[in-house]
Amino acid sequence: MRRSFYLLFMIIISSGLLSCAGGTQAPHSENCTNDADDDDDGLTDCADPDCASHVACQATWEVCDNGGDDDGDGAIDCNDPDCFTAAVCQVTSENCTNGGDDDGDGLADCDDPDCASHTACAQICTLSEGFESGVVPPTGWTKVSQSSYTWGPADAATYGTHSGSWCARVAWDENLANQNEVLLSPTIRCSGRSITFWAAASYTWAITEGNYDVALWEVVCDWGGGDDVALSGGILAARGVFTDWDWLQYTFPIPAQFNNQSIRLAWQYVGADAADFYLDDVALQ
């Protein structure tokens, strides 16, 4: 009896173990592309660490300005929805007066054809000044002075002019102080032109003594801003031999780099213990 009970007990135990062994299933592996949690670990596809090395889970983002399909979705740069909010793909119209290339085409302000009809880019090809108002600087002109002996009017009866009743003059500083006196024209904007003017000066004090000269500048923005270009570092020295106080004509082509660009012209008198300088009949040709 005890033996039979023992055998029956062993049969029951063995039967249960076999039943358990036969009912246990191996866990499924994660399918990394079916949007399902195949291995029942609470993580789906690429969120499951089991998929870290799967090609579908290699992180690639679209670079929006390199001409390539970086994320392999068939859409390139700004045509990829991933880039719709990227700053590089936002189309910006050209602001014609801020000095910047707003639409990213390599052209700024009036150099951009988009600005051709803008009022700020209209041609300004007229400049004719004989200082006949008797006021220096005249309307539209400005001056930058270091000394009280600076640009002012000079009348024909007292000083002589090239033509008319008045011209512009820088008086020499009788205190022998340094002078740096600048006279700036109104804005011009055109192409293929030259600036011409008449001037009178002292050869003795400018050349023989070397005490003064007058530079001519193209001024792009503000005077002294670092983007000014000298058409002549000294018009008197470059002239060669001349007679004291003779009126002589000077002509300088405006470089092509300034075509259709807003610029001003500046006459800069620099000297000490020098002599007067006279300017008259400025014209754009």
Secondary structure, DSSP 8 states (H G I E B T S, - for coil): -HHHHHHHHHHHHHHHHHHHHHH--------TTSSS-TTSSS--GGGSGGGTTSGGGS-----TTSSS-TTSSS--GGGSGGGTT-GGG------TTSSS-TTSSS--GGGSGGGTT-GGGS-B---EE--TTS-SS-TT-EEE-SSSS-EEEEETTTT--SSSSEEEEE---TT---EEEEEE---BB-SS-EEEEEEEE-HIIIIIS--EEEEEEEESSSTTSS--EEEES-HHHHH-S--TT--EEEEEE--GGGTT--BEEEEEEEESS---EEEEEEEE-
